[in-house]
């Protein structure tokens, strides 16, 4: 249960129809096996004590008495397990037969959830009732939410067969529906949809159910916020195990109203992770990277095109360095001009070499514009910057003013030419740079419209790689691949070769780590301690603890102290479901202290 992670196991052991004693023994053994693996929550299938396909046998007193006795025996036999256990059973109360899910913990029945709708021999649940079982008051209500007193984030509700509104960050869904040829894809889609901003455990009855009219497949799925973490295939293992981040899910799930709760207690224990922690959360392993890149590129271009149209602009102006960010921005600009009924001739590209410009990046800037048929103008800013140094009596030492003056000179040129051409300046800075404040205030920090502001550096690389892979133009493919292979550099310090010795990732740290930090700290709201734990797991064998701690510390300090640059950042399209734009809701004071994040 470390950092909010809870191991959950969902299973449907082999059963015998109407043999409650046999089924109870199977459930007890499965529960013990799951608890030995550290499961805090163990889920069994709908009517698992009797079997779901008993039909008219559910009206037999012998079956109902045995089902209740079996439930009590399971509770007693699992008393020593550090787990909450969900068990399905037919139960007889108040003169009616109910299809129920009982929650057991510490040898006791904590609460019972009946179905909300009547079906066959089963009655609809009685709301707000209290049962006396073994001298203990047990709540009996279809709207019950079960919460762990020792870890309040662990809270779940139960639905049986049908969907219902549940005010909890985790939904446990029990069913015993027959399998059809289309059911698998429908089930996965349902699981993904139902798990949006929640956890979702899907448990379908399996082996042992009657095959008279249908066949149950025993599918088990565990999902978190729209992502299936693990699943058993139809007619497969009928067992699924993973870890849910209840801390994360509790922050996502906005509970409305007052829930009827039953509490249980678990001893706190370490949860070993078996699930995937995505190293590249903006391009996760379960998604098609090509589809994500294509969609991102189109969102960027559509946003820029709309801005061109509404400002009656006659074109675009963009600074091209030969690096990743400006390359992506130019690709977006070309597509935006197409959407506006214009051509790449309506784009004015500018390369503005100075002290640190390398032959490689300048050459790539020229090749890129040539391949895209974009007019390129070269304005060497060395003389202008030196004149500025003389004006302000700067001695030419390589300090912050030495570097920033180049960025501000370039921005002045871009803005002035845009004014002359009735055009918009396309911003090139990305999300990673915004998070780190790695931009010159009122220099490359500023533009008319920032198309890359919601794209992290690692994903910028993905899109450029995607474009290179899919273009039919061999010259364009070649230059894009060389741009991807070029080390990221601001190229602001003097050089003496084909490439700059000034490497951004040597100064602020690896972008793959920073983008991981952005997702988990800025988007998910995790503590630095939890992010360090996740990073060590995700990047095992790639970065050691000391390296992660070093760059995480730098990220936290820069992320908090550089908010003033984000507070006045230009407009730009949201591409992911997270943005650092203060207008999109991510807003905090520019003078916040970073001390708590050390």
DRENBA-688657 format. One line per field, with one value per residue (C-alpha): residue number from 1; residue in three letters; x, y, z. Coordinates in steps of 0.02 Angstrom, whole numbers. Example, Ala and Ser with C-alpha at 12.3 -4.5 7.8 and 13.67 -1.06 7.14 Angstrom:
<sites>
n = (1;2)
res = (ALA;SER)
xx = (615;684)
yy = (-225;-53)
zz = (390;357)
</sites>
This chain:
<sites>
n = (1;2;3;4;5;6;7;8;9;10;11;12;13;14;15;16;17;18;19;20;21;22;23;24;25;26;27;28;29;30;31;32;33;34;35;36;37;38;39;40;41;42;43;44;45;46;47;48;49;50;51;52;53;54;55;56;57;58;59;60;61;62;63;64;65;66;67;68;69;70;71;72;73;74;75;76;77;78;79;80;81;82;83;84;85;86;87;88;89;90;91;92;93;94;95;96;97;98;99;100;101;102;103;104;105;106;107;108;109;110;111;112;113;114;115;116;117;118;119;120;121;122;123;124;125;126;127;128;129;130;131;132;133;134;135;136;137;138;139;140;141;142;143;144;145;146;147;148;149;150;151;152;153;154;155;156;157;158;159;160;161;162;163;164;165;166;167;168;169;170;171;172;173;174;175;176;177;178;179;180;181;182;183;184;185;186;187;188;189;190;191;192;193;194;195;196;197;198;199;200;201;202;203;204;205;206;207;208;209;210;211;212;213;214;215;216;217;218;219;220;221;222;223;224;225;226;227;228;229;230;231;232;233;234;235;236;237;238;239;240;241;242;243;244;245;246;247;248;249;250;251;252;253;254;255;256;257;258;259;260;261;262;263;264;265;266;267;268;269;270;271;272;273;274;275;276;277;278;279;280;281;282;283;284;285;286;287;288;289;290;291;292;293;294;295;296;297;298;299;300;301;302;303;304;305;306;307;308;309;310;311;312;313;314;315;316;317;318;319;320;321;322;323;324;325;326;327;328;329;330;331;332;333;334;335;336;337;338;339;340;341;342;343;344;345;346;347;348;349;350;351;352;353;354;355;356;357;358;359;360;361;362;363;364;365;366;367;368;369;370;371;372;373;374;375;376;377;378;379;380;381;382;383;384;385;386;387;388;389;390;391;392;393;394;395;396;397;398;399;400;401;402;403;404;405;406;407;408;409;410;411;412;413;414;415;416;417;418;419;420;421;422;423;424;425;426;427;428;429;430;431;432;433;434;435;436;437;438;439;440;441;442;443;444;445;446;447;448;449;450;451;452;453;454;455;456;457;458;459;460;461;462;463;464;465;466;467;468;469;470;471;472;473;474;475;476;477;478;479;480;481;482;483;484;485;486;487;488;489;490;491;492;493;494;495;496;497;498;499;500;501;502;503;504;505;506;507;508;509;510;511;512;513;514;515;516;517;518;519;520;521;522;523;524;525;526;527;528;529;530;531;532;533;534;535;536;537;538;539;540;541;542;543;544;545;546;547;548;549;550;551;552;553;554;555;556;557;558;559;560;561;562;563;564;565;566;567;568;569;570;571;572;573;574;575;576;577;578;579;580;581;582;583;584;585;586;587;588;589;590;591;592;593;594;595;596;597;598)
res = (UNK;UNK;UNK;UNK;UNK;UNK;UNK;UNK;UNK;UNK;UNK;UNK;UNK;UNK;UNK;UNK;UNK;UNK;UNK;UNK;UNK;UNK;UNK;UNK;UNK;UNK;UNK;UNK;UNK;UNK;UNK;UNK;UNK;UNK;UNK;UNK;UNK;UNK;UNK;UNK;UNK;UNK;UNK;UNK;UNK;UNK;UNK;UNK;UNK;UNK;UNK;UNK;UNK;UNK;UNK;UNK;UNK;UNK;UNK;UNK;UNK;UNK;UNK;UNK;UNK;UNK;UNK;UNK;UNK;UNK;UNK;UNK;UNK;UNK;UNK;UNK;UNK;UNK;UNK;UNK;UNK;UNK;UNK;UNK;UNK;UNK;UNK;UNK;UNK;UNK;UNK;UNK;UNK;UNK;UNK;UNK;UNK;UNK;UNK;UNK;UNK;UNK;UNK;UNK;UNK;UNK;UNK;UNK;UNK;UNK;UNK;UNK;UNK;UNK;UNK;UNK;UNK;UNK;UNK;UNK;UNK;UNK;UNK;UNK;UNK;UNK;UNK;UNK;UNK;UNK;UNK;UNK;UNK;UNK;UNK;UNK;UNK;UNK;UNK;UNK;UNK;UNK;UNK;UNK;UNK;UNK;UNK;UNK;UNK;UNK;UNK;UNK;UNK;UNK;UNK;UNK;UNK;UNK;UNK;UNK;UNK;UNK;UNK;UNK;UNK;UNK;UNK;UNK;UNK;UNK;UNK;UNK;UNK;UNK;UNK;UNK;UNK;UNK;UNK;UNK;UNK;UNK;UNK;UNK;UNK;UNK;UNK;UNK;UNK;UNK;UNK;UNK;UNK;UNK;UNK;UNK;UNK;UNK;UNK;UNK;UNK;UNK;UNK;UNK;UNK;UNK;UNK;UNK;UNK;UNK;UNK;UNK;UNK;UNK;UNK;UNK;UNK;UNK;UNK;UNK;UNK;UNK;UNK;UNK;UNK;UNK;UNK;UNK;UNK;UNK;UNK;UNK;UNK;UNK;UNK;UNK;UNK;UNK;UNK;UNK;UNK;UNK;UNK;UNK;UNK;UNK;UNK;UNK;UNK;UNK;UNK;UNK;UNK;UNK;UNK;UNK;UNK;UNK;UNK;UNK;UNK;UNK;UNK;UNK;UNK;UNK;UNK;UNK;UNK;UNK;UNK;UNK;UNK;UNK;UNK;UNK;UNK;UNK;UNK;UNK;UNK;UNK;UNK;UNK;UNK;UNK;UNK;UNK;UNK;UNK;UNK;UNK;UNK;UNK;UNK;UNK;UNK;UNK;UNK;UNK;UNK;UNK;UNK;UNK;UNK;UNK;UNK;UNK;UNK;UNK;UNK;UNK;UNK;UNK;UNK;UNK;UNK;UNK;UNK;UNK;UNK;UNK;UNK;UNK;UNK;UNK;UNK;UNK;UNK;UNK;UNK;UNK;UNK;UNK;UNK;UNK;UNK;UNK;UNK;UNK;UNK;UNK;UNK;UNK;UNK;UNK;UNK;UNK;UNK;UNK;UNK;UNK;UNK;UNK;UNK;UNK;UNK;UNK;UNK;UNK;UNK;UNK;UNK;UNK;UNK;UNK;UNK;UNK;UNK;UNK;UNK;UNK;UNK;UNK;UNK;UNK;UNK;UNK;UNK;UNK;UNK;UNK;UNK;UNK;UNK;UNK;UNK;UNK;UNK;UNK;UNK;UNK;UNK;UNK;UNK;UNK;UNK;UNK;UNK;UNK;UNK;UNK;UNK;UNK;UNK;UNK;UNK;UNK;UNK;UNK;UNK;UNK;UNK;UNK;UNK;UNK;UNK;UNK;UNK;UNK;UNK;UNK;UNK;UNK;UNK;UNK;UNK;UNK;UNK;UNK;UNK;UNK;UNK;UNK;UNK;UNK;UNK;UNK;UNK;UNK;UNK;UNK;UNK;UNK;UNK;UNK;UNK;UNK;UNK;UNK;UNK;UNK;UNK;UNK;UNK;UNK;UNK;UNK;UNK;UNK;UNK;UNK;UNK;UNK;UNK;UNK;UNK;UNK;UNK;UNK;UNK;UNK;UNK;UNK;UNK;UNK;UNK;UNK;UNK;UNK;UNK;UNK;UNK;UNK;UNK;UNK;UNK;UNK;UNK;UNK;UNK;UNK;UNK;UNK;UNK;UNK;UNK;UNK;UNK;UNK;UNK;UNK;UNK;UNK;UNK;UNK;UNK;UNK;UNK;UNK;UNK;UNK;UNK;UNK;UNK;UNK;UNK;UNK;UNK;UNK;UNK;UNK;UNK;UNK;UNK;UNK;UNK;UNK;UNK;UNK;UNK;UNK;UNK;UNK;UNK;UNK;UNK;UNK;UNK;UNK;UNK;UNK;UNK;UNK;UNK;UNK;UNK;UNK;UNK;UNK;UNK;UNK;UNK;UNK;UNK;UNK;UNK;UNK;UNK;UNK;UNK;UNK;UNK;UNK;UNK;UNK;UNK;UNK;UNK;UNK;UNK;UNK;UNK;UNK;UNK;UNK;UNK;UNK;UNK;UNK;UNK;UNK;UNK;UNK;UNK;UNK;UNK;UNK;UNK;UNK;UNK;UNK;UNK;UNK;UNK;UNK;UNK;UNK)
xx = (0;152;118;-65;-34;-149;-134;-300;-338;-495;-531;-666;-611;-686;-855;-989;-1168;-1272;-1125;-1098;-976;-862;-869;-832;-676;-619;-649;-557;-405;-403;-418;-272;-166;-210;-176;-6;34;-8;-183;-277;-435;-489;-641;-744;-882;-1070;-1160;-993;-1046;-1186;-1153;-1253;-1349;-1445;-1613;-1762;-1646;-1623;-1797;-1745;-1722;-1584;-1479;-1510;-1468;-1309;-1260;-1276;-1180;-1044;-1031;-1008;-879;-779;-780;-718;-584;-513;-507;-317;-298;-249;-376;-552;-644;-794;-900;-1060;-1202;-1391;-1461;-1633;-1688;-1854;-1951;-1860;-1715;-1576;-1428;-1293;-1110;-1044;-884;-783;-635;-557;-673;-831;-962;-937;-1085;-1198;-1244;-1399;-1443;-1549;-1664;-1773;-1732;-1802;-1819;-1717;-1797;-1731;-1623;-1696;-1616;-1546;-1582;-1477;-1459;-1409;-1283;-1199;-1250;-1168;-1260;-1224;-1281;-1385;-1394;-1362;-1277;-1147;-970;-833;-687;-525;-506;-316;-305;-457;-412;-455;-643;-751;-930;-1005;-1121;-1194;-1238;-1296;-1212;-1257;-1194;-1061;-983;-813;-645;-655;-797;-807;-918;-979;-1072;-1113;-1159;-1141;-1000;-1031;-912;-924;-925;-737;-715;-874;-814;-646;-728;-847;-703;-605;-757;-811;-635;-623;-560;-584;-524;-629;-625;-726;-760;-859;-908;-823;-792;-927;-1075;-1212;-1190;-1375;-1408;-1245;-1063;-977;-796;-720;-644;-556;-502;-423;-417;-362;-417;-457;-311;-328;-184;-209;-337;-367;-425;-595;-585;-407;-333;-490;-373;-304;-182;-118;-94;-211;-149;-290;-205;-209;-386;-452;-384;-469;-638;-743;-868;-1037;-1162;-1149;-1113;-1174;-1012;-954;-776;-646;-468;-308;-131;-20;102;221;147;269;233;202;113;194;245;262;433;356;183;142;164;116;150;-35;-67;-17;123;90;-93;-48;80;-39;-177;-60;6;-170;-227;-78;-109;-296;-265;-138;-248;-395;-286;-226;-404;-474;-331;-340;-154;-72;56;174;348;455;633;720;871;888;835;687;565;575;568;403;335;378;293;139;148;154;-2;-90;-59;-136;-290;-303;-296;-121;46;215;263;159;283;438;572;721;885;984;1159;1268;1411;1355;1273;1345;1369;1261;1107;1121;1140;989;886;927;893;729;660;715;628;467;475;476;565;715;807;973;1005;1169;1141;1322;1352;1185;1219;1396;1327;1203;1346;1436;1279;1251;1437;1440;1615;1567;1588;1481;1353;1162;1155;1274;1156;989;1030;1041;868;792;874;802;628;637;678;538;410;462;460;290;228;297;211;47;93;98;255;245;314;426;452;389;305;466;548;396;401;585;579;711;673;730;597;530;647;606;478;365;269;100;43;141;101;220;174;80;204;343;517;512;350;420;550;414;317;470;518;340;344;511;446;289;350;381;513;684;774;650;663;853;859;723;818;978;884;818;996;1067;1096;979;1073;1031;1190;1221;1404;1547;1599;1748;1680;1533;1430;1401;1479;1333;1214;1048;1029;1200;1138;958;952;880;716;646;661;590;441;411;418;299;168;180;207;116;-23;-49;0;113;242;426;451;321;389;563;493;403;554;669;546;514;697;776;944;947;963;1019;939;1069;1044;854;864;980;872;709;774;819;649;552;651;638;456;401;514;488;298;315;364;209;92;113;145;65;-93;-73;-178;-198;-145;-145;-271;-145;-75;34;-59;-132;-285;-316;-325;-146;-118;-17;74;237;313;276;415;495;555;419;467;650)
yy = (0;112;280;231;71;-73;-247;-314;-489;-540;-724;-849;-1021;-1181;-1210;-1344;-1288;-1294;-1366;-1223;-1321;-1362;-1183;-1112;-1220;-1160;-978;-999;-1076;-944;-806;-877;-887;-707;-643;-728;-620;-464;-430;-300;-329;-499;-512;-666;-684;-655;-789;-881;-977;-1066;-1034;-904;-1023;-1122;-1057;-1120;-1203;-1030;-1049;-1205;-1177;-1308;-1210;-1043;-1113;-1191;-1031;-930;-1061;-1061;-872;-878;-1017;-913;-766;-877;-965;-801;-712;-705;-632;-450;-428;-369;-504;-483;-641;-667;-768;-795;-743;-749;-602;-522;-654;-620;-697;-577;-585;-514;-471;-484;-399;-496;-440;-496;-646;-541;-491;-303;-268;-343;-264;-333;-299;-143;-226;-379;-520;-696;-762;-618;-465;-288;-235;-166;3;54;-107;-180;-367;-460;-595;-687;-549;-415;-277;-288;-152;-215;-84;-77;92;41;104;7;109;56;147;131;197;306;320;136;145;42;12;-143;-170;-338;-366;-188;-18;104;267;235;372;290;294;106;6;-183;-257;-436;-524;-696;-657;-776;-751;-709;-680;-489;-483;-471;-304;-236;-287;-203;-44;-44;-70;74;189;142;168;349;443;284;108;-33;-219;-329;-507;-627;-801;-943;-1130;-1234;-1126;-1212;-1221;-1257;-1093;-995;-1010;-897;-853;-805;-644;-538;-357;-225;-45;124;291;225;103;-85;-135;-322;-445;-630;-681;-764;-946;-915;-909;-829;-733;-556;-467;-289;-136;13;184;230;393;445;381;470;634;605;544;690;615;701;681;578;394;256;182;23;22;-114;-120;-184;-186;-72;-170;-139;-170;-240;-178;-295;-171;-59;115;208;285;389;432;553;409;256;79;35;171;185;312;349;387;500;594;616;680;799;872;901;984;1101;1144;1169;1287;1389;1395;1458;1594;1647;1660;1756;1883;1904;1869;1852;1724;1662;1707;1577;1565;1406;1346;1172;1099;990;1122;1241;1094;1035;1212;1228;1063;1127;1293;1208;1108;1262;1358;1213;1220;1407;1385;1460;1384;1367;1526;1618;1566;1672;1568;1655;1580;1699;1632;1704;1652;1474;1423;1261;1212;1059;1150;1293;1169;1071;1231;1269;1090;1083;1242;1189;1021;1104;1245;1375;1541;1559;1718;1721;1869;1856;1942;1943;2126;2179;2087;2157;2332;2299;2243;2405;2507;2430;2421;2232;2161;2006;1882;1724;1762;1765;1932;1863;1717;1802;1951;1834;1762;1935;2000;1854;1884;2070;2027;1900;2020;2166;2064;1994;2173;2217;2068;2070;1897;1799;1742;1555;1507;1355;1326;1160;1100;1035;1205;1290;1173;1205;1390;1349;1500;1681;1792;1904;1813;1641;1640;1755;1736;1770;1589;1448;1286;1176;1238;1080;957;887;873;683;693;829;700;568;680;727;542;500;633;570;392;438;568;515;650;568;734;787;616;629;801;761;607;708;839;702;637;809;837;969;1132;1317;1356;1520;1500;1515;1353;1292;1149;1074;1046;1147;1085;1163;1018;1061;892;911;1072;1037;848;714;765;589;608;785;734;590;717;836;699;634;796;928;821;688;793;660;702;704;550;452;513;458;286;273;335;207;71;136;177;30;-10;158;287;254;331;469;525;527;623;752;793;779;910;1025;997;1037;1196;1260;1209;1311;1462;1484;1504;1688;1637;1529;1660;1766;1632;1654;1567;1393;1236;1102;935;822;825;926;1098;1222;1369;1475;1503;1315;1305;1270;1426;1459;1611;1662;1690;1518;1438;1278;1225;1093;1004;982)
zz = (0;-26;-110;-135;-235;-192;-265;-328;-391;-484;-515;-557;-493;-563;-481;-469;-495;-335;-234;-112;-3;-150;-214;-41;-28;-200;-152;14;-70;-206;-75;24;-133;-180;-4;-6;-158;-57;-127;-25;-127;-194;-308;-351;-479;-476;-374;-361;-205;-296;-479;-576;-689;-558;-623;-523;-397;-321;-247;-151;34;39;-87;0;172;106;17;177;276;144;152;340;321;194;314;457;352;285;454;458;282;262;122;85;-12;-127;-145;-245;-167;-173;-4;75;183;226;130;-33;-129;-178;-297;-182;-166;12;70;198;302;465;479;468;340;324;211;79;-88;-178;-360;-389;-516;-499;-620;-628;-450;-378;-298;-308;-161;-1;29;197;290;431;450;607;562;705;824;717;626;439;317;170;33;-155;-138;-9;-28;63;130;212;377;368;190;153;-31;-49;-72;-190;-240;-318;-464;-514;-695;-729;-726;-588;-518;-387;-281;-262;-351;-387;-463;-443;-579;-560;-701;-770;-949;-1095;-1218;-1402;-1547;-1527;-1337;-1310;-1401;-1322;-1149;-1172;-1236;-1088;-966;-1042;-1037;-860;-793;-848;-693;-590;-563;-635;-600;-717;-659;-767;-709;-800;-791;-711;-763;-861;-1050;-1082;-1170;-1161;-1112;-985;-1027;-859;-925;-793;-825;-715;-779;-717;-791;-964;-974;-959;-845;-862;-925;-945;-1117;-1138;-1085;-1028;-853;-777;-661;-666;-551;-547;-438;-436;-383;-266;-219;-401;-430;-276;-343;-511;-450;-389;-269;-265;-125;33;10;127;189;272;337;353;418;338;403;303;195;51;-121;-247;-423;-568;-682;-812;-758;-922;-952;-1091;-1021;-1163;-1287;-1183;-1238;-1255;-1386;-1568;-1575;-1758;-1724;-1578;-1684;-1830;-1716;-1624;-1786;-1850;-1688;-1695;-1878;-1856;-1711;-1807;-1962;-1859;-1784;-1957;-2021;-1873;-1875;-2065;-2073;-2242;-2186;-2053;-1994;-1907;-1845;-1904;-1806;-1878;-1711;-1663;-1600;-1746;-1866;-1792;-1793;-1977;-2019;-1927;-2019;-2190;-2147;-2078;-2239;-2334;-2222;-2255;-2443;-2450;-2493;-2411;-2504;-2374;-2241;-2211;-2128;-2050;-1995;-1886;-1851;-1714;-1600;-1567;-1730;-1796;-1977;-1948;-1885;-2009;-2151;-2091;-2079;-2261;-2320;-2225;-2301;-2473;-2457;-2397;-2527;-2389;-2426;-2311;-2270;-2175;-2061;-1967;-1800;-1741;-1783;-1707;-1544;-1534;-1560;-1420;-1307;-1345;-1311;-1140;-1101;-1091;-1103;-1202;-1060;-1087;-951;-950;-1042;-1175;-1210;-1187;-1297;-1446;-1412;-1390;-1549;-1646;-1573;-1618;-1798;-1810;-1737;-1847;-2007;-1957;-1938;-2109;-2191;-2092;-2030;-1868;-1778;-1745;-1575;-1565;-1377;-1308;-1148;-1071;-1092;-1015;-866;-836;-881;-1012;-1121;-1128;-1053;-1193;-1312;-1381;-1241;-1344;-1507;-1587;-1570;-1487;-1578;-1476;-1303;-1257;-1336;-1224;-1297;-1308;-1407;-1522;-1569;-1596;-1715;-1819;-1828;-1880;-2017;-2081;-2088;-2184;-2309;-2488;-2510;-2487;-2461;-2327;-2243;-2238;-2160;-2033;-1976;-1955;-1855;-1741;-1719;-1677;-1489;-1416;-1390;-1372;-1474;-1384;-1335;-1462;-1547;-1643;-1746;-1839;-1680;-1522;-1361;-1266;-1233;-1151;-1067;-986;-906;-853;-866;-982;-1062;-1045;-856;-856;-961;-840;-698;-788;-806;-629;-532;-635;-708;-574;-424;-348;-215;-264;-154;-250;-417;-368;-322;-490;-588;-507;-558;-734;-776;-686;-765;-855;-716;-537;-383;-365;-545;-528;-364;-442;-593;-494;-374;-518;-598;-440;-406;-584;-605;-455;-476;-664;-656;-702;-878;-896;-823;-980;-1111;-1284;-1339;-1410;-1438;-1305;-1376;-1223;-1082;-982;-1013;-919;-991;-849;-959;-966;-778;-722;-623;-467;-398;-477;-305;-231;-129;-194;-21;9;-153;-109)
</sites>
